[in-house]
């Protein structure tokens, strides 16, 4: 059945695929099935990029610099281990110094933390430790500790750096998707002032690295879409038999890069597997659409073999190899946790062909999986656990740190007599951004399905593959900060919906056009309100000492406390 991807009439406009049936006729008529005029097929396959190359990079770097200033400002404070930094910062340092994770002293309670903060790093035992997440994120934290020492700035440096780089990636990815520097910069600015992403960029946890590698992988896939379609478009100039199937592009560098990024994401947290699976299906749909646009007969079958199998190798197999390589430190150290498992458990059957080191690594993975799914964690509770159903509307954020009952005149408390102060770090998303983002995702789903606009499929697939899987693990404590992987895709969707409100780019040349004036006013006002909302919640994101009433004013719902 013939189908056509709608051309969106705004400054993010980009033509997309048409089906195999009637391609030649539509090229001749120059109209789609809805009667709208279509650009030439070559331009539909690969619309030109914006011509503001230098200006685009200046705007990109300016917003990235803003994100960096926000994230690196006063990064070393508070001078303490915040939330799960107590595990990851020490595991990272153990990897750095020993090559594998060691247990640390734990008696009296908090002894290791106090010793490290006092400058004594001799806190590790000789016994190896079972760590329940892969090692990539901890190695990244370790890089900061190597550069700046085993201190709060050292273990928070790399999260701040990669949180900042995520903003840059979002700008350039959305710019490529929409062919609009403005829409890309709006997406990056929104991410730069999100409270959750901001806090997660300033603590040594793993999820900010997971978000970065996922966005990096998706960015590579979007670049690959352009790379392949540009080559398909170039092949149209040569009217030979290749038009029946399109170019054979078995080695696609951007997909290999995406496979490496997905492997590093998996090496940070296993939850990346769902995102990789979702985008694997999406990129196959892109390839199929391109083959149909080229007029390939039996496009589905051909695309399975010409695109699907190489994509599996480039993305899934490369990701698997990359993930395995991230365990090199564990494999090289015989004293690592469970490394001697295979030596004391002889192999049987087909397992005999697997080297002992890898059999031990498989068993290690089984133990980690048992931890995440076993009765121990299912019976656990936490005061800040949060059901994923409430994440899109920030129903239950998490508190990372709190110092209560600070008396007036002490530690910077300027409250009047009889009113105490407190300082907190609350991982709460910028409310206006998240609430508008939830509505934008609904709109994005409509644009993707009803108008068949491929661009909106990217934030939809990214958001839902980062979110929906957690519903299957709601029998164990899970937390709102896991949603930091969702917010880059939310900002993408919101920026593109704002592009719809902004109006067609051609109206920008007519300053008096009411449509463009109204759209610009609405979009500008919204972005300003988001920035002001972020500024308002800044004190509860940064451990600022404030009077108790001021804190309550920022706790908009009882569930936030």
C-alpha positions in Angstrom: 0.0 0.0 0.0 1.4 3.4 -1.0 2.3 5.7 1.8 4.1 9.0 2.1 5.9 10.8 5.0 4.5 14.2 5.4 6.5 17.3 4.7 6.4 19.5 7.8 5.9 23.2 6.9 8.1 25.0 9.4 11.8 25.8 9.8 12.5 22.2 10.7 10.9 21.0 7.5 12.5 18.0 6.0 11.0 15.7 3.3 11.1 12.0 3.9 10.3 8.7 2.4 7.8 7.6 -0.2 6.9 4.0 -0.9 8.0 2.0 -3.9 4.6 2.2 -5.6 4.2 5.2 -7.8 7.6 6.7 -7.1 8.3 7.6 -10.7 4.7 8.9 -11.2 5.0 11.2 -8.1 8.4 12.4 -9.2 6.8 13.4 -12.5 3.7 15.0 -10.9 5.8 16.5 -8.0 3.0 16.0 -5.5 2.3 13.7 -2.6 -0.8 11.6 -1.9 -2.3 14.6 -0.1 -1.8 16.8 -3.2 1.1 18.8 -1.7 4.1 19.7 -3.9 7.1 17.5 -3.2 10.8 18.5 -3.7 12.8 16.3 -6.0 13.5 12.8 -4.7 17.2 13.5 -4.2 16.4 16.4 -1.9 13.9 14.3 0.0 16.5 11.7 0.6 19.1 14.2 1.8 17.8 17.7 2.5 20.7 20.3 2.7 22.1 21.1 6.1 21.9 24.7 7.4 24.4 27.1 5.9 25.3 28.8 9.1 28.2 26.5 9.9 30.3 29.0 11.8 27.3 30.7 13.5 25.9 27.2 14.4 29.1 26.3 16.2 29.3 29.6 18.0 25.8 29.2 19.3 26.4 25.6 20.2 29.6 26.4 22.1 28.0 29.3 23.9 25.2 27.2 25.3 27.7 24.4 26.1 29.8 26.9 28.0 26.8 28.0 30.0 26.1 24.4 30.9 29.7 24.0 31.9 29.7 27.1 34.1 26.5 25.9 35.9 27.9 22.4 36.4 31.4 23.2 37.4 30.6 26.1 39.7 31.5 25.2 43.3 31.7 21.6 42.2 33.7 20.4 45.2 31.0 21.4 47.7 29.7 19.9 49.8 32.9 18.3 51.0 31.3 14.9 51.8 30.2 11.7 50.1 26.7 12.5 48.6 24.3 9.5 48.5 25.8 6.6 46.5 29.1 8.4 45.9 30.2 6.5 49.0 30.3 3.3 46.7 31.2 4.6 43.3 34.0 7.0 44.2 35.8 4.4 46.3 35.2 1.6 43.7 36.6 3.9 41.1 39.7 4.6 43.1 40.2 0.9 43.8 40.0 0.2 40.0 42.5 3.0 39.5 45.1 1.7 42.0 44.5 -2.0 41.9 42.7 -2.8 38.7 39.7 -4.3 40.4 37.3 -3.5 43.2 38.3 -4.1 46.8 36.3 -4.0 50.0 36.9 -1.1 52.3 36.8 -0.7 56.0 33.4 -0.3 57.4 33.8 -0.2 61.2 32.9 2.0 62.8 30.2 3.0 60.3 31.4 5.6 57.9 35.1 5.1 58.9 36.3 4.9 55.2 34.5 8.1 54.2 35.8 10.0 57.2 39.4 8.8 56.5 39.3 9.7 52.8 37.9 13.2 53.6 40.8 13.6 56.1 43.3 12.7 53.4 44.0 9.1 54.5 43.4 6.8 51.5 44.5 3.6 53.2 41.0 2.4 53.6 40.9 -0.8 51.5 41.0 -4.4 52.6 42.7 -7.2 50.7 39.5 -9.0 49.9 37.8 -8.3 46.5 34.4 -6.8 46.3 31.3 -7.8 44.3 30.1 -4.6 42.5 26.6 -4.8 41.1 27.2 -2.6 38.0 29.7 -2.9 35.1 32.9 -0.9 35.3 32.8 1.8 32.6 31.2 4.5 34.7 33.5 3.8 37.6 36.6 3.9 35.3 35.3 7.3 34.0 35.0 8.6 37.6 38.5 7.2 38.2 39.9 9.4 35.4 38.8 12.5 37.3 40.4 11.1 40.5 43.6 10.5 38.6 43.7 14.1 37.3 42.6 15.9 40.5 43.0 13.5 43.3 40.8 11.4 45.6 38.6 14.3 46.7 35.1 15.7 46.0 36.2 17.7 43.0 38.2 14.8 41.6 35.4 12.3 41.7 32.8 14.8 40.5 34.9 16.2 37.6 34.0 13.6 35.0 30.2 13.6 35.7 30.3 17.4 35.2 32.3 17.1 32.0 30.1 14.4 30.4 26.9 16.1 31.6 28.1 19.2 29.8 29.1 17.2 26.7 25.6 15.7 26.6 24.2 19.2 26.1 26.5 19.7 23.1 25.5 16.4 21.6 21.8 17.2 22.0 22.3 20.5 20.2 24.1 19.0 17.2 21.8 16.0 17.0 18.6 18.0 17.0 20.2 20.4 14.5 20.9 17.5 12.1 17.5 16.1 12.6 15.6 19.3 12.0 18.1 21.2 9.8 17.6 24.1 12.2 20.3 25.6 14.4 17.7 27.4 16.4 15.7 24.3 17.3 18.9 22.5 18.2 20.0 25.3 20.5 16.6 25.4 22.2 16.9 21.7 22.9 20.4 22.1 24.4 19.4 25.2 26.5 16.5 23.3 27.9 18.7 20.4 28.9 21.3 22.8 30.4 18.7 24.2 32.8 17.0 20.9 33.9 17.4 20.4 37.6 17.7 16.6 37.5 20.4 16.6 34.7 22.2 19.4 36.6 22.3 17.5 39.9 23.3 14.2 38.3 26.1 16.1 36.5 27.5 17.2 39.9 27.5 13.9 41.8 29.7 10.8 41.2 26.9 8.3 40.2 26.7 6.3 37.0 23.5 7.5 35.4 24.9 10.7 33.8 27.5 8.5 31.9 24.7 6.2 30.8 22.7 9.2 29.5 25.8 10.5 27.6 26.6 7.2 25.9 23.0 6.7 24.9 22.7 10.1 23.4 26.1 9.6 21.7 24.9 6.3 20.2 21.6 7.9 18.9 23.6 10.8 17.5 25.7 8.4 15.5 22.6 6.7 14.2 21.2 10.0 13.0 24.5 10.8 11.3 24.4 7.4 9.7 21.0 8.1 8.3 22.3 11.2 6.6 25.5 9.4 5.5 23.7 6.6 3.8 20.9 8.7 2.2 23.4 11.1 0.8 25.0 8.2 -1.0 21.7 6.9 -2.1 20.8 10.3 -3.4 24.1 10.5 -5.3 23.4 7.2 -6.9 20.3 8.7 -8.5 22.5 10.5 -11.0 23.5 7.1 -12.4 20.4 5.5 -13.8 21.6 1.9 -13.8 20.4 -1.3 -12.3 21.5 -0.3 -8.8 18.4 1.9 -8.5 16.4 -1.3 -8.0 18.0 -1.9 -4.6 20.0 1.3 -3.9 23.7 1.3 -3.0 25.2 -1.6 -1.1 26.6 0.0 2.0 27.8 -2.9 4.1 30.4 -0.9 6.1 28.9 2.1 7.7 31.3 4.0 10.0 28.7 5.8 11.9 26.9 2.6 12.8 30.2 1.1 14.0 30.6 4.1 16.2 27.0 3.7 17.5 27.8 0.1 18.3 30.8 1.2 20.4 28.7 3.8 22.2 26.0 1.3 23.0 28.7 -1.1 24.3 30.0 1.6 26.6 26.4 2.4 27.7 25.9 -1.3 28.5 29.3 -1.2 30.3 27.8 1.5 32.5 24.4 0.0 33.2 22.6 -2.9 31.7 19.4 -1.0 31.2 21.0 0.4 27.9 20.0 -2.9 26.2 16.4 -1.8 25.9 17.4 1.5 24.1 19.7 -0.4 21.8 16.9 -2.8 20.9 14.4 0.0 20.3 16.7 1.9 18.0 17.7 -1.2 16.2 14.1 -1.6 15.1 13.9 2.1 14.2 17.0 2.2 12.1 15.8 -0.8 10.1 12.6 1.1 9.4 14.7 4.0 8.2 16.6 1.7 5.8 13.4 0.2 4.6 12.0 3.6 3.9 15.1 4.6 1.9 14.9 1.4 -0.2 11.2 2.1 -0.9 12.0 5.7 -1.8 14.4 4.4 -4.4 11.8 2.2 -5.9 13.2 -1.1 -4.8 10.9 -4.1 -5.5 10.4 -6.4 -2.6 12.1 -3.7 -0.5 11.4 -5.5 2.8 13.2 -8.7 1.9 16.1 -6.8 0.3 16.5 -4.5 3.2 16.6 -7.4 5.7 19.7 -8.8 3.9 21.3 -5.6 2.6 20.7 -3.5 5.7 19.4 -5.6 8.6 22.2 -8.2 8.8 25.0 -5.7 8.5 23.3 -3.5 11.0 23.1 -6.4 13.5 26.9 -6.9 13.1 27.7 -3.1 13.3 25.5 -2.3 16.2 24.7 -5.4 18.3 27.9 -7.5 17.7 30.2 -4.5 18.0 28.4 -3.5 21.2 28.9 -7.0 22.6 32.6 -6.9 21.8 33.0 -3.5 23.2 31.1 -4.5 26.4 33.3 -7.5 26.9 36.4 -5.4 26.4 35.3 -3.2 29.2 35.9 -6.1 31.6 39.6 -6.3 30.6 40.7 -5.1 34.1 38.7 -7.9 35.7 39.9 -10.5 33.3 43.6 -9.5 33.8 43.5 -9.7 37.6 43.3 -13.2 39.1 42.4 -11.7 42.5 39.3 -10.0 41.3 36.0 -11.1 42.7 35.0 -14.6 41.6 37.8 -14.8 39.1 38.8 -18.2 40.4 35.2 -19.6 40.0 36.0 -21.7 37.0 39.1 -23.2 38.6 37.0 -24.8 41.3 34.0 -25.6 39.1 34.9 -27.9 36.2 33.1 -27.2 33.0 30.5 -29.6 31.5 29.1 -30.0 28.0 29.5 -27.1 25.6 30.9 -24.9 28.4 34.2 -26.8 28.0 35.0 -24.8 24.9 34.8 -21.5 26.8 38.0 -20.3 28.5 38.0 -20.4 32.3 38.4 -16.6 32.6 35.2 -16.1 30.6 33.3 -18.9 32.4 34.1 -17.1 35.6 32.9 -13.8 34.1 29.7 -15.4 33.1 29.2 -16.6 36.7 30.0 -13.1 37.9 27.2 -11.8 35.7 24.8 -14.4 37.1 25.5 -13.2 40.6 24.9 -9.6 39.7 21.6 -10.5 38.0 20.6 -12.4 41.1 21.3 -9.3 43.2 19.1 -7.1 41.0 16.2 -9.6 40.8 16.5 -11.7 44.0 14.4 -11.7 47.1 16.9 -9.5 49.0 16.3 -6.5 46.9 12.6 -7.2 46.3 12.0 -7.1 50.0 14.0 -3.9 50.5 12.5 -0.5 50.9 13.8 3.1 50.7 12.1 6.3 51.8 12.8 7.9 48.4 11.8 5.1 46.2 9.6 6.2 43.3 7.3 4.4 41.0 8.1 5.1 37.3 4.5 6.0 36.5 5.2 9.3 38.3 8.5 10.1 36.7 7.3 12.2 33.7 5.5 14.6 36.1 8.2 14.6 38.8 5.9 13.0 41.3 8.6 11.8 43.7 12.1 13.3 43.4 14.9 12.1 45.5 16.9 13.9 48.2 20.7 13.2 47.9 21.8 15.2 51.0 20.3 17.2 53.8 21.6 19.1 56.8 18.7 20.1 59.1 18.3 22.4 62.1 21.0 24.9 61.3 20.7 27.6 64.0 20.5 31.3 63.1 24.0 32.9 62.9 25.8 29.6 62.3 27.0 28.1 59.0 25.6 31.0 57.0 22.1 30.9 58.4 20.5 34.3 58.1 17.1 33.3 59.4 15.5 35.4 62.2 15.5 34.1 65.7 13.4 31.1 66.2 13.6 29.9 62.6 16.2 27.3 61.7 17.9 26.8 58.3 18.8 23.8 56.3 20.7 22.9 53.2 19.7 20.1 50.8 20.5 18.6 47.4 17.3 17.4 45.8 17.4 15.7 42.5 14.3 17.3 41.1 13.6 18.1 37.5 12.8 21.7 36.5 9.0 21.3 36.9 7.8 23.5 34.0 10.2 21.8 31.7 9.1 18.3 32.7 5.4 19.0 32.6 5.6 20.7 29.3 7.8 17.9 28.1 5.2 15.3 29.0 2.7 17.2 26.8 5.3 17.5 24.0 5.9 13.8 24.0 2.2 13.2 23.4 2.3 15.7 20.6 5.4 14.1 19.2 3.7 10.7 19.1 0.9 12.2 17.1 3.3 13.9 14.7 5.2 10.6 14.3 2.2 8.5 13.6 -0.3 10.8 12.0 2.1 12.9 9.9 4.7 10.1 9.6 7.5 12.6 10.5 10.5 10.3 11.2 12.2 13.0 13.4 9.7 12.7 16.2 10.3 8.9 16.3 13.7 9.5 17.8 12.6 11.2 21.1 9.7 8.8 21.3 11.8 5.7 21.0 14.5 7.1 23.3 12.1 8.2 26.0 10.0 5.1 26.1 12.9 2.6 26.0 14.4 4.5 28.9 11.2 4.5 30.9 8.8 1.6 30.2 11.3 -1.3 31.2 11.3 0.0 34.7 7.6 -0.9 35.2 8.7 -4.5 35.1 11.0 -3.9 38.1 8.6 -1.9 40.3 8.7 -4.7 42.9 12.1 -3.4 44.1 13.2 0.1 45.1 13.8 2.3 42.1 14.4 6.0 42.0 13.6 9.1 40.1 17.2 9.8 39.2 17.1 6.9 36.8 15.0 9.2 34.6 18.1 11.3 33.8 18.4 9.2 30.7 14.9 10.3 29.6 15.3 14.0 29.8 17.6 14.5 26.8 14.9 12.9 24.6 12.2 14.9 26.3 14.1 18.1 25.4 14.4 16.9 21.8 10.7 16.4 21.6 9.9 19.7 23.3 12.2 21.7 21.1 10.7 20.2 18.0 7.2 20.9 19.2 8.3 24.5 19.9 9.5 24.6 16.3 5.9 23.9 15.3 4.7 26.8 17.4 7.4 29.0 16.1 6.1 28.7 12.5 7.5 28.4 9.0 11.1 29.7 8.5 10.0 31.5 5.4 8.0 33.8 7.6 11.1 34.9 9.4 11.9 37.1 6.5 8.7 39.0 7.1 9.0 40.5 10.5 5.4 41.8 10.5 3.9 38.3 9.8 1.5 37.7 12.8 2.1 33.9 12.7 5.8 34.2 13.2 5.5 37.1 15.7 3.1 35.2 17.9 5.1 32.0 17.6 8.3 33.7 18.5 6.7 35.4 21.5 5.2 32.1 22.8 8.4 30.2 22.4 10.6 32.9 23.8 8.4 33.4 26.8 8.3 29.7 27.5 12.1 29.3 27.4 12.5 32.3 29.7 10.0 30.8 32.1 11.9 27.5 32.2 15.2 29.4 32.9 13.5 31.3 35.7 12.0 28.1 37.1 15.4 26.6 37.2 16.8 29.7 38.9 14.1 29.5 41.5 14.8 25.9 42.5 18.6 26.5 42.3 19.0 26.6 46.1 17.6 23.1 46.6 19.8 21.8 43.9 23.1 23.1 45.2 23.1 22.6 49.0 22.5 26.3 49.7 21.8 27.2 53.3 18.3 28.7 53.5 15.6 29.3 56.1 13.1 26.5 56.5 10.2 28.5 55.1 12.1 29.3 51.9 12.8 25.6 51.5 9.1 24.8 52.0 8.2 27.3 49.3 10.1 25.2 46.8 8.6 21.9 47.9 5.5 22.3 45.8 4.0 19.0 46.8 4.0 16.8 49.9 5.5 14.0 47.9 8.6 16.1 47.2 9.5 16.1 50.9 
